[in-house]
Amino acid sequence: MDSASEAEYEYNNKIYNSVKGWIFTTNHKQIGLLYILTSLVFFIGGGVLALLMRLQLAIPRYDLVKYSLFSGRFLDALQYNQLVTIHGLTMLIWFLGPLGTGFGIYLIPLAIGSRDMIYPRINALGYWLYLFSGILLWIGFFMPGGNLDTGWTVYQPLSSFKFTPYLGADTAAAAVVVRGLGTIIASTEIIATVFKARARGLRMMNMPLFVWAVFWVAAISWFIFPEITALFFILVVSNVLGLSGFISTYGGALMWENLFWYFGHPEVYLLLLPGTGAMFDYLSNLGHKAPYLKKWMIAAMGAISVDGVMVFLHHTFMTGIVFAWLMATSIFTESISIPTGMMIVGIIATLLGAKHKFQTPVLFALAASTSFMIGGVTGVTNSSLAIDTIVHGDYYIVAHFHYFMVGVAVMALMGNLYYYFPKFTGRMYSEKLGRLHWAFAYPGVNILYFPMFFLYDLPRRVYTYQSGFGYTIFNEISTIGAFIFGLSFLIMFANFAWSLKYGKRVTENNPYKATAGFVWFTTTPPKYYNFDYEPYVGGADNRDLLLDETKPIKPSKVELSSRPMLIAGGVTLAFFGTVVALMGYKPYAFGSYFAYIGFAIVAVALGLFAWGGIGWMYDDYKLRSPNVPPMYKKDPVTKGFNNMRLGMLIFLAGDMIWMATFYGTVEWLKLQTISPYVEGNDPTTFFFPAMATVYNVISIITIGIAALFAYFALRGAINKKASASSTYMTIGVIFAIIYLITAIISLETMNANSVLALAATGTNPVTSMFWLISLMDVTFSLGVIAVMIKYIISVSKSKKFLWGRVATSADILMWFVAFVFLTSVFTTIAFIA
């Protein structure tokens, strides 16, 4: 590095390490560390709630006065249920998932030889949505009535306004929506980066297993999070506007359970994968032994991810659904034990014969492996209809679940945290304190959860119980284990705090002599631009990871942006302001000034969102956005797609799943309206909702065909085949018109049914859902307008036009999305009219 480059590096490095640099960063390493640190803060919060719950259950009956500990009751039923709910949501959605994501965002570009994640600003937006959503979740404790108290599954109709009229319930549900948006963004980032930004010659099969694990998590998260985000959005809007989406007589309760566990059960498996993949990497690197049957482990992760989506119905074993579905689900649930068994065998085989010195990461991997076996064996029993009938809804399930979530996922990721601490900080942690942490954590987790297996007849989520039934001793032991486990993490935080200041400095780039990916080819800690030389894959068999010293990397500019934080803050404040405004109206009526305050907050939120969004486009126009390509090679991995097109397609596909949730709920509810079991419904009126469904299916098929022919027309335009292009476009327009007609007929048919009139949104879930779909049209229009403005900016700067030799797939896609939007607006107007 010459003197000019060195001066430029020092200047940018100073910005990178400043407070401003951390707040407005778009660098993947800082964003990854922010994810990790924030998740640990939420871990502390969720852990404190858990300790309070265990203290509550340690003694029969909640009255602790006779022990001179409290002057009155400790926790009542409402308080306890709030703690249970927020503990579950925090640990699963705001701690474990983001911790794995944080490791992924930090390590994936380093592992695959990339400069950064593929969309730096969007990457930062995902983090700020995550942080603000967590704050929104915990604000509920300070709202009138307290926080959400339905359990983390938020079952309907319990979570509806009728049964949970607490403002904190609305803020918690809104927090899940905002968090879901952040997760969709992070998943898109990871998928696109793995596909697009790998070093020259690096094949996907050569990526480390941790990268594969996070990739599988992102792929399935991108598939399930749009669905759960849409589901909670329905809940929030229904509570705010007084709609009725989940009335039990219309099957709303069962519909919620199906939709929730379509997300909830795959999510449980996905929380296991990052820690499991991390164990393979740090065990093989510390033991200097290749992961056992790596390709089979990749396949096992994929099988777990896919099968995890297929087994969600085992959460409906007790609902009385068709027995054939129960049997099929039982088989699928049992089959998932095959790939999970493969992975635990792979971990053990990777351990055997390796030259480990039982460093702290290895000890945590051993702890996770034993918990994996206990959780796995008890999980197989739950797939049995007979056994599940006995243990369903009791502490046996709690024990099994937590052995996976805490015993495996948390312990494995703690090992990963110790392993990469030198890479993050440039200092080595204290091995003595690390082993002391493990010495408390491993016994603590078993003392905490194993006694719960013997509480198989104590219902979970009960806030107290009577003495004399044999519950007390196991609850007392479990509570002791909880405090031992909590103490272990005080040791961990003390270790890291001490090591940051006094830990031994790492003087070499690769202190572990590790080989997984390009992670250890950088300095320790890495420079803000990652690599000094271009990474590539070469060697005699074209599998060696190398740095090309003939291609030095020039230090790039540190890119900062306030836009992600402004947009995320605007989205979060909009939800919060809406809830505050509700406080001024019935049935709350705390004072009309609350309505004014709420509307003021919403106005500020809209201003922040507009400031961030318009500023984002202005930065693009002035080329002030992060414009250094993340990959070092010039040729794209996926031919025919640049970064923008790949990201647009992935995100639009996620949006399709979001909208499919809305339309799916409408069809479910319409089918329920023709049931003679719905109170006050005349079975002879089935023609109207049934025919509306037929028209709706036809419209969906025709718009799909129209999109296909629009693509054919595009290819004809690019290949200069004017006649073919015109023919395909004409056919596409014809099918689009058919879509328009059938969609309008569907809505008009629904509107013709007096039972489904729009005036009945408070009691009729079908019309409620149509109102929500109309609202989606409005919000979708904002996105389309933004895309069009961005397109016009691109055309004005490049002097290129849509039709002609420069036409691209992205152009046609954007204009076709606009066409679909206009169609949806017309159908909505027709329905309302």
N, C-alpha and C positions, 0 to 999 in steps of 0.2 A: 504494500500500500504506500503510494507516494505521499509527500507532505500535504499536498492539496486534498487528497482523499482522506488522509488521516484527520485533518482539520475539520473536514465536512462530517466525518464520522463522529468526532468528539462533540460537535455542535448538535447533531441529531440525537446522539446518545444522551446528552444532557436533557433535551426535550422529552425523550422517551422515558426517562426516570423521574421526571418532575411530577408534581401533584396534578397539574393540568394534563400531562401526558397520560396518567392513569385514568383520569375521569373521561377524557375525550378519545381514548385510544381506539384504534381499529386493528391493532396488532393481535394476532391469535394467541401469543404467549401470555400477554397481560389479560386478555379476555378469559383464557382458560384458567389462569390463577384467580381471577375475580369470581368465576363460577365456583372454584374449589373453596375459596375462603368464605364466600357467601353461604354455600351449602353447609359448611361446618358451623356457621352461626345459627342456621336453622336447625342443625343437629342438636346444638346446645338447647335451643328453645324447645324442640320436641322432646328431648331427653328430660328436661325439667318437668314437663307435663307428665311424662311417664312415671317419674319418681313420685309426684303428687298422687297419681292414681294408685301406685303400689302402696304408698303409705295409707291411703284410704282403705285398701283391701286387706291390709295386714291384720286388722283387728275386726272381729265380727261387730256388726252394727256400727254406724258411723259416729256414734256419740263417744268421744274420747275424753270427756270431762273427768271421768273417774281416774284417768291416768295423769291428770293435772297437766296435760299438754296444751289444751285449748279451753277457752272459756265457754265454748258452745260447740255447735256442729262444725265439722271440718268441711266436708263437701256435701251439698245436697244433690238430688238426682239431676237437676238441670245443669249444675256446674260440672258434675262428673261427666255427663254426656258431652258437654262442650269440650272438655279436655280430651276425651276419647276421640272425638271427631277431628279436632285440629291436630292432635298428635298423629293420627293416621295419615291425614292429608299432608302434613308437614314432612313426615319421614319419607313417605313414598314419592311425592311429587315435587317437594322443595328441597329434599336432602339427597336421597340415594340416586335418583335419576340425574339431577344436575351435577353430582359429584363425578359420576361416570362420564357425563358430557364434558365436564371441565377437563378431565384428563384427556379425553379425545381431542378436544379443540386445541389443547396445548401440544399434544404429542403427534397427532396425525401428520401435520405438515412436516415436522421434523423426521418422522419415520419414513415417509414416502418421498422425501427429498424435495419439498416444496418451499416456496418463499413465504406463503401465508395461506389462510383459508381463501376460498375462491371468490367470495364476496365480502370483503372486510367490513364495510359499513353495515351490511345486513347481519353479519356475525355479531357486531356490537349491539344492534337492535334486539337480537334475541336475548342477550344478557340483560339489557335494561328492562325488557318485558318481564323477565324472570324475577329480577330484584323487586320491581314495583309490585308485581302480583303477590309476592310473599308478604310485603308490607300490607297490602290490601287485605290479605287473609287474616293477619293478626290484628288489624284495626278493629275487627269485629268484637274483640273482647271489651272494647271501650264504647261500643254502641249500646243504646237502650235495649235491654233484654238480653244482652250478651251475644255470643257467637253462635255459629251453626252447631246443632246438638243432635243430628240425626244418625251419627256414625259416618265413617268415611265413604260408605257406599251411597249416602244421600238418597235413600229409597223414597219413591213416590207411593202414595200421596202424602207421606209424612213430611216431606220437605216442601210441600206446597204452602202457600200463604195461609190457607185455612188452618193448618195444623202447626205451622212453624212461623208465626207472625213476628219474626225478629228481623230487624234491619241487618244484624250481623250475618244472618243466613244469606241475605242478598249480596253482601260484600264478599262472603266466602265463595259463593257460586260465581260471582264476577271474577274473583281471583283465579278460579280454575280456567275461565275463558281466556283471560290474559296470559296465563301460564301456558295454555294450549297453543296460543299463537306463537309464543316464544319457542316452544318445542318444535313446532312445524318448521320454523325458520332454521333452528339449529340442525334439524334432520336434513333439510334441503342442503344446507351448507356442507354437511359431512358427506352426503351422497355425491354431490357435484364435485367436491374436492377429491374424493377417492377416484372418481371416474376421470377427472380432467387434469389433475395437477401432479400426477406421479412423475418421478424422475425418468429421464430418458432410459428406456430399456427395462424399467421395473414393471413386471407383470403382477397382476392382482394376486396370483397364487404365491408370490414371493413376499407379500406383505406380512408383517408380524401378526400373530394371532389376536393381540389386543386390538389392532386396527380392524381386523375382520369382525371381532366381537362388537365394536362400536358401530361398524358399518351395518351389521345385521340389526342392531338396535335402532339405528336411524331409519332403515328401510321399513321396518314394521311400525315404528313410531309415526312415520309419515303416513302410514296406512290407517292407524287407529286414533291418533290424536285429533285429526279433523272431525272425526265422529263424536268423540267425547266433548270436544269444544263446542260443537253444534248442540249437543244434548244439554249442556249447562247453559248455553246461550238461550235455549228455549225456556229453561227454568227461570233464568234471571228476568227475561222479558215478560214471561207469564206472571211472575210475582209483581213486577213493576206496573204492568198495564192491566192486571186483573184478568188475564186470559186463563183458559182451562185446557191445558195440554195433556193432563195425565189423570183424568177421572177414572176411578177404579172400575165403574160399571162399563166403561168403554175399553177395558183392558189396559188402561194406562199404567197401572202398577207393574204388570208383567212386561209391558213394552219397555218401561224404564229399566227393569232388571236385565232384560236381554241386551239392550243398548249399552248399559253400563258395563256389564261383564264382557261384552265384545271388546271393550277397552281394558277393563280391569284385570282380566286373567292374563292376556298376553303381556300386559305391563309388568306383572309379577315375574314372569320369566325373563323379560328384557332387563329387569333390574339385576338379575343374576349374571348376565353375560359379560358386562365389562370387567367385573372382578374376576370371573373365571378366565377370560382371555388374558387379563393382566397376570394372573398366577402362572400361566404357561410361559409367559415372556420372562418374568423375573426369576422364576425357578430355573428355567433353561439357561439364562444368562449367568446367574450366580453359581450354578452347578456346571457350567460349560458343557452343556449337553443339549442336543437339539430336541425340540418338543416331540413327544411321542406321536407318531402317525399324524403329522400336521394336517394333511389333506382330509383325513377322516374327521379330525376335530373341527375343521371348517364346515364340513358337511353336517356334523352333529349340531353345530350352532345354527345353521340354516334350518335343519329339521325342527329344532326346538322353537325357533322363531315362527315358522309356518304352522306347526302343530299347535303352538300356544294359542293361535287365533281360533283353531277348530274345536277347542275343548271348553269354551266358555259356558256351554249349556249345562255343565255339571253343577253350576251354581243354581240351577233351577230344578234340581232333583226333587225338592219338596213342594213344588208348585202345582203338581198335578198335570204336567204336560204329557203329550202322547208317549206311551211306554217305549215305542220303537226308537224315539229320539233319545230317551234315557239310555237305552242299551247301546246305541251307536256312540253316544257321548262317553259312556263308561269305557268302551273299547279304545276310543281316541285318547282318553285320559291315561289309560294304562300304557298305551303305545309310546307316550312321550317319555316314559321311563327308560326306553331303549337309548335314545341319543344322550339323555342326561347320564345314564350309566356309562356310556362310552366316554363321556367327558371326565367323570370321576376316575375311571380306569386310566385315562390318558394322563391326568394329573399325577396319580400315584406312580405310573410308569416313568414319567419325567423325573420324579423324585428319586426313584430307585437307581442306584449306581452312580448318581451324581456326587461330586465332591463338594458338598455343602459344609459350611462352618456354622450352620444354624444361626445365621444372622436374623435380625428381627423380621424382615419380610418372609423368610422361610418359616419361621415359627407361626406367623399369622396364616400362611398358606396351609400349614399342618392343621391349625385350628379350623380353618374353613373347610378343609377336606373331611374331617370327622363330622362336622355339622352337616355337610352335604349328604353324607350317608344317612344320618339320623332323619334329616328332613325328607330325604328321598324315600326311605322305607315307610315313614308315616304318611307320605303323600300317596303312595300306591294304595294304601288301605282306604283312603278317602275316595278313590275311584270306584269302589264297590258300592252298589246301591244299598245293600243291606247294612254295611258298616256305616256309611254316610248317614243313613236314617237314624242311627243311634247317636253318633257324635256330632251331628250337624248343629252348629250354633253354640258350641260350648268351648271350654278352654283347651280341649284337645286340638281343635282347629287353630286356636291362637298359638299354641306351642309349635305345631307343625309350620305354620306360616312364618313365625319369627325365627325359627331355626334357619330357614332359607334367607329371610331378609337381613337378619342381624348376624346369625352364626356364619353364613356364607358370604353374602354380598358386602356387608360392612367390614368383616374381618379381612376379606380378600383385598378390598380397596384400601384398608389401613396399611396392609403390607405394601401395596403399590405406592402409597403416600410416603412411607419410609424409604422405599427403593429410589424414588425420584426426588427426594428432598435435596440431595446434593446437586442434581441437575437444575432444580428450581432456584436454589439459593447460592450455590458455590461453596457451601459448607457442609461438613458431615455431621449427622445427628449423633447423639450419645447412644452408643450401643447398649450400655448398661441400663440407661433409663428406658430404652426401647424394649429390652427384654423384661424389665420390671413392669412396663405397660402390659405386655403380653401375659405375664404371670398373674396379673389381676384380671385382665379382660377374659382370658380363656376359661378359668374356673367361674368367673362371674356370669358369663353368658349361659353356662350350663346350669348353675345354681338358680339362675333367673327363670329359665324356660323349661327345664326338664320336669320339675314338679307339676307343671301345668298339665302334663299328660295324664296325671292321676285325678285331675279335676274334670273328668269327662262328663259329669252330670251337673256341673255348675254352669249355668248360662253365661255367656260372655255379655259384656256391656251392662251387667247389673252393678249398681253403685254400692250395694251392701248385701249382707247375707246374715242369717242367724247362726249362732254357734250350735255345736252339738251334732253336726252332720259330717264332720271329718274334713271340712274345708280349711279350717284355720291353720293347721300345721303346714300345709303345702303353700298357702298364701304367705305365711310368715317366712318360710324358706325362700320363696320367690322374691319377696321384698328385700331380704338380705342380699340376694344375688344382684338385684337391681342397683343397690348402693355400691356394691363391690365393682360392678361393671362401670358405673358412673365415675367412681374414684379412679379407675384405670385411665380414663380420658383426661382427667386433671393431670395425671402424670405425663400423658402424651403432649398436651399443650405446654406444660412446663418444660418438657424436653425440647420442643421446637423453639420456644422463646429463648431458652438458654443457648441452644445451638446457633441461632441466628447471630448471636453476639460473640459467643466464645467457642463455637464449634470449629474443628480443624478445617482450614481452608483446603479446598480441592485444587491441587496443582496440575492435574492432568485432565485432558478432555474425557477420557474413558476410564474412570477408576475401577469399574467392574470388569473391564476387558470384555464388554458385552458386544453382541453382534446383531441384535434384532433391529432391522431397519437402519436408517441413517441417523437415529436419535443421537448416538454418541460420537458422530462425526463433527459435531459442532463444539464450540467452546462450552465450558461449564461455569456459570450459566450461559446460555446461548446469546449471541449478539442480536440486536433487534432485527437484523436482516437475515438471520439464521446462518447461512453457509458462506465461507470465504471463497470457495471454489464450487463450480457446478457439479452436483452429484449425478452419477450415472451408473448403469449396470453394464459390466463388461467381463473381461477375463476369458480364459480358454473355453469354458462352457457357457459363457454369457450369463453367469449367475453371481459374479462377485460385485459387491457394493464398493464403489470407488469415488474419489473426487478428482475431477479433471483439472489439474494444476495449470493447464494451458488456457483455461477459461476462468479467470478470477472474477468474482462478483463485486461490482462496484457498489459501495454503500448507498442505499436508496434513501430518499427523503422519508422522514417520519410523518405519516399521514394521521391527522387528528380530525375529528368531526363531532360537532355537538348535535347533529341532526338525529342520530339514533335515540339519544336520551330525551330529546324534545318530543319525538313521536311517541315513544313508549310512555313518557309522562302524560302526554295528552290523552292517550287511550285509557290509562289507568284512572286519571282524574275524572274523565267523563263518567265512568261507572260510579266512582265515589260521589261525585256531585249529584248524580241522579238519585242515589240512596239518601243523601242528605236532604234533597228537595222533598222526598217522600215524607220526611218528618214533619213537614208543615201541613200535611193533608190527613184526612181521616183514613184509617182508624187511629193513626198516631196523634196527629194534631198537637204537637208540642209547641206550636206557635208559628204564625205565618212567616215570621222572619227566617225560619229554617228553609222555607221554600225559596226565598230570595237568595239566601246564602248558597243553597244548592245550585240554583240557576247561574249564580255568579261563578261558582266553581266550574260548571259545565262550559260557560263562556270562556273562561281561562283555558280550559282543556282544549276547546276547539281552536283557540288562538295558538296554543303550543303545538298542536298537531299541524295546523296550517303553516306555522313558522318552520317547523321541521321538514314537512313535506315539500313546500315550495323551495325552501333552502336546499333541500336534497337535489331537486331538479336544477336549481340555479348553479349548484356546484358542478353538476354534470355539464351544463352549458358552458361554464367557464373552465372546464377541465381541471377543477380544483378537488375533485373526488379522488380517492385512492386509485391510481391508474397504473400501478406497477403490476404486470401480470403475475399471478401466483406461481405459475410454472416457469421453468427455465427453457424448456424446449419450445419450438415454434409450432410444430405440427400438433393439432388437437388429437386427443385420444379417440373421441367419437367424431368421425368424419361427418362433415355437414352441419355441425353444431358448434357455435361459439359459446362463450360463457353465458351470455344473456339468454340465448335460446334454450339452452339446457336448463337453466334456472327457471325460466318462465314455464317450460313444459312440466317440470316437477311440481312447481307451486300450483299451477292450474289443475294438475291431476289431484292434488290435495284438496283444492277448492271443489272439485267434482264430488269428492267423498263428503265434504261438508254439506253440499246441497243435497246429495243422495240421502243423508240422514233426515233432512226436512221432508223430502218427498216420500221416503220410506215410512215416516211416522204418519203422514197423511193417508197413505194407502192402508196402513194397519188400522187406523181409526175409522176410515171409510168402511172397511170390511166389518168392523165391530158394529157400525150403525145398522147393518142389515140383519144383525142377530136379533132373534125374538126375545133374547134374554136381557136386552137393554130396556130399562124401564121406560114405558110410555112409547116405545117404538112399534110401528106397524110393520110386520114383515112384508106386507105387500108393496111397501115403498122401496124395496131393494133395488128396483130397476134404475133409479136415479144414480145412487153412488156406484153401482156396479158398472153402468155404462160410462160414467165419468172415468172410472178406472181404465176401461177399455180404450177410451179416447186418449187418456194420458199415456198409456203404453205405446199406442200408435205414434203419438207425438214424439216420445223419446226415441223410438226407432228411426223415425223419419229425420230427426235432427242429426242423428248419428250418421245416416246415409248422406245427408247434405254436407256434413263436415268432411266425409271421405271424398266426395266429388270435388269439394273446394280444394282439397289437397291435390287431387289429380289435375285440376285446373292450374294450380300453382306450378306443378312440375312441367306442364305444357308451356307455361309462360317463360319459365327459366330456360327450357330447351328450345325456345323459339318456335314452338309448334302452335301457331295461332289458332288454326281450325279446331284442333283437339282441345286446346285450352277453352275456347268459346263453348264447345259442345259440353264439356264437363261442367263448366260454370253454369250453363243453362239448366242442366239436369239438377245441379246442386240447388239452384234457386227454386226450381219446381218443388223439390222435396222440402225446402225450407218453408215455402208457402203452405204446403200440406201440413207441416208442423204447426205453423201459425194458426191454421184453420182448426185443426184437431185440439190444440191447446185451448183455444177460445171456446170451442164446443164443450170441452171438459169442464171449464169453469162455469159456463152458462148453465150446463146441466146440473151442476152442484147448486148453483144459485136458485134454480127453479124449484128445488126441494125446500118446502117451508120449514122442515125440521132443521135444515142446515143454513138458515138465514144468517146474514152477517150480524144482525142485532143480538144473536145468541152467543156471542163470543165468551161471555162469562160462564156459560153452562155447556157449550158445545165445543169439544176439542177440535173437531174438523175445521170449523170456521176460524178458530183460533190459529190453527196452523197456517191457513191461507193468509191471514193477516201477517204472520211472521214471514212467510215467503215473500209477500209484498214488501215488507221491510228489508228483506235481503236484496230485493231488486234495487232499492234505493241505495243501500250501502255498496252494492256491486257497481252501481253507476259511477260512484266516486272513483273506484279503481279503474274503470274503463276510461273515464275522462283523463285521469292521470297518465295512463298508458298512451292515450292519443296525443296529449300535450308533449310527452317525451318523444313520441314518434315524430311530431311536427318539428320539434327542436332538432332532432337528428337529421331530418330532411333539409332543414334550413341551413345547417352547418355543412352537410356533405354535398348539397346540391343534387341529391339523387331523388328519383321519383318511384312511386310504388310499382307501376307497370313498366315493363321493359327488361333489359338485361340484368338490372341490379335487383330485381324482385327476389325476396328471400322467404323462407318458410315462416320466420318470425313475423314478417309484415302481414302475410295472409292470415296467420293465426290471430294477430291482434285485431285486424279488421273483422274477422269472422266472429270473434268474441263480442265485438261491438254490435254486430248484427244480431247475435243471440240476445244480447242485453236489450236492444230495442224491441225485439219480439216479446221478451218477458214483460216489458213495460206495457206494451199494447194489450197483452193478455190480462194483466192486472187491472188496467183501466176498464177493459170489457167486463171483467168479473165484478168490479165495484159498481159499474154503471148498471 
